[in-house]
Amino acid sequence: MSESTPPPTRRSFFAIITYLMGAAAAVFTAIPFLGYLFGALRKPEAQWVDLGAAAGFPVGETRLVTFDNPIREPWDGMTAQTGVHVRNKGERIVDGVSKPDFDVFAINCTHLGCPVTWFPQSGLFMCPCHGGVYYENGDHASGPPPRGLYHCVWQIEEGNLRIQAPHLPTLQDTLTKKDA
Amino acid sequence: MWKALLLWFDSRLRFTETVMPMVKHPIPAGAAGPMGWWYVFGSASMTLLILQIVTGIGLALVYVPSADMAYESLEYLNYQAPLGWFLRSLHYWSGSAMTLMVAIHMTQVFLHGSYKYPRELTWMVGVVLFLLTLGMMFSGQVLRWDTDAYWGVGVGASMAGRVPGVGPQVVHLLLGGPVIGGDTLSRFFALHVFVIPALLLGALAVHLWLVLKCGISAPPAPGQVVDPKTYHAEYEKELEKGEPFLGPAMMKDAFFSALTVLVVLFLAAYVGPKGPSAPPDPSLAGANPRPDWPFLWLFGLLSLSPPSMETFIILVFPVVLILALFAVPLVSRRGERAPSRRPVAVLAVIVIWTILSVLSYEGYTSPWSPIMDAWSKDPVPTNIIKGSSPRELQGALVFQNKNCRNCHALHGEGVTPGERGGTRGPDLTNVGLRLTRNQLIDQVSNGTPGGGNMPAYGKQVRPAEMAVLADFLSNLRPPGTDPAIAAGDPPKN
């Protein structure tokens, strides 16, 4: 009940307005700033990278292809260079049609992201950091990696091998929808 | 005339009447005497922080925090800017010295029980300062933006990606986007130059405030027990017999700080700047990133852990450690302060420093990393090859060509440690003594039983190659010794 509450004065009204204005200033500064800080979370659209003619990759061989990743800032310089291991597995029958079959692996080891090297002599990918090893089809062979190499999404367009530009793959954020 | 000028400023700033009482505040007599030398590490840390800020500003006048030019600007500093190499060197050595000094300061405070009542909050703020210092070392390495920094950030991101649920979001926040690039460098630049230094200076101000308000602790004496009920009265009595800080105590601080700076200057001039190592070109395979020295122990710990425990150790263990550090003054608030009466504390310090040293050494030597060019760089030692049959020679060729040397070493006459091969797997110099020919074929074909650190080479080696390889391997034993025999086989006569 308002028997003992004094009637509102100009000062108390002014104080309330000040609090409201202060709160508004804080909120309308914070929201855009937080939006800016967490803007990195938005996913980029898929972009395609041309890796050259599919026929240029000899069957049964694994080649390292490096390219300028379109997922980049204009000032990334040499850090935009990205590598993928491309293996031509020959032809495969899909829906009765013979099509070229490739495996394209991200260069990042699935353990902690170091770049893996392909050794054609033994047919193995090896990681220098902790000795992770993968077979030629990307399956985990030995060492600490928890899974096989990350596959990139690829397609053949007018005889050229194209891949979806790869972001940095991690265990819970691979390059394919099916977590392949 | 100078006095009048100073007086003009002082009468307006009121500097003398505000600051001088703080500087002249009484400290326990013991802290002003020879025991006072134990107290110098905190102020030395602060001196090095000031040196870091000064050298950091110097570097910021030239360093370009852009992914395409950072490396070039560092090369410019190293080779073209006058004394740029020295500024870079000083910044690295002073930063390293500060990290070490903070750790020593923390150890000294812990051993002397100075974190006990009423200085628990001072300790906790100190832990914050320690963590922020480590944050500066880590972000500083990223700014070097060489191949170690680039892949090191990748390793950090891969670890962050394991956080359950929000892993990918944490990765994006860390990298400033979906890839390691310019956004990542800018993010770490803002952290290293603006955010963490601001937090450091703020926390330092609170830390110094607390030191002044609680008073510096007296040197511990066996039998002098901390009892919150009586502590303040006892401390006041100590101060009655005390001496002003401005005097021998402050002189010890100043002396040690000056000595520290001189040592750092010498190291900076003599050893020179750190890196940058290879340029951050991600298409160069074979990169083997290394963290800077304060993190080698964690690198070693993680690399030596079984893979099944990795995610737990990466994500949970550091949190547990940090909470334990904060909890120290809550768990041990009162009681004896002298190290001679606190065997658990002394033992803890010895054990922790030993563990850190051993793990750091392991991280430094990193025997778990295969040597990626050993298969073509390190020939099979001549004394092993001498007198081999043609099949054994073919086997040696197969051994080298299948890249086995990357993980397996071979000792020999005249072979230096750097030419032996990788240490990822066991040394095979005398494997013929340990495994029979059939066991060798089994091991090579199927890898580690049950899955482990050796891959199965069954499909990578043709049958003829496997046969001669087995001949070579079972001949790897000292001359005149018999090959290994399996338990059920009849002994050779």
Interface residues (C-beta under 8 A of the other chain):
Chain A: F38 A40 L41 K43 P44 L64 T66 N69 I71 R72 E73 W75 D76 G77 M78 T79 A80 Q81 T82 G83 I107 N108 H111 L112 G113 C114 P115 V116 T117 F119 Q121 S122 G123 L124 M126 P128 C129 H130 G131 V133 Y135 A141 S142 G143 P144 P145 P146 H167 L168 T170 L171 Q172 D173
Chain B: S66 A67 D68 M69 Y150 W151 G154 V155 A157 S158 M159 A160 G161 R162 G167 P168 Q169 V171 H172 L173 L175 G176 G177 P178 V179 I180 G181 G182 D183 P279 P280 D281 P282 S283 L284 A285 G286 A287 N288 P289 S303 P307 E310 W368 S369 P370 M372 W375 N401 K402 N403 C404 N406 C407 R424 G447 T448 G451 G452 N453 M454 P455 A456 Y457 K459 Q460
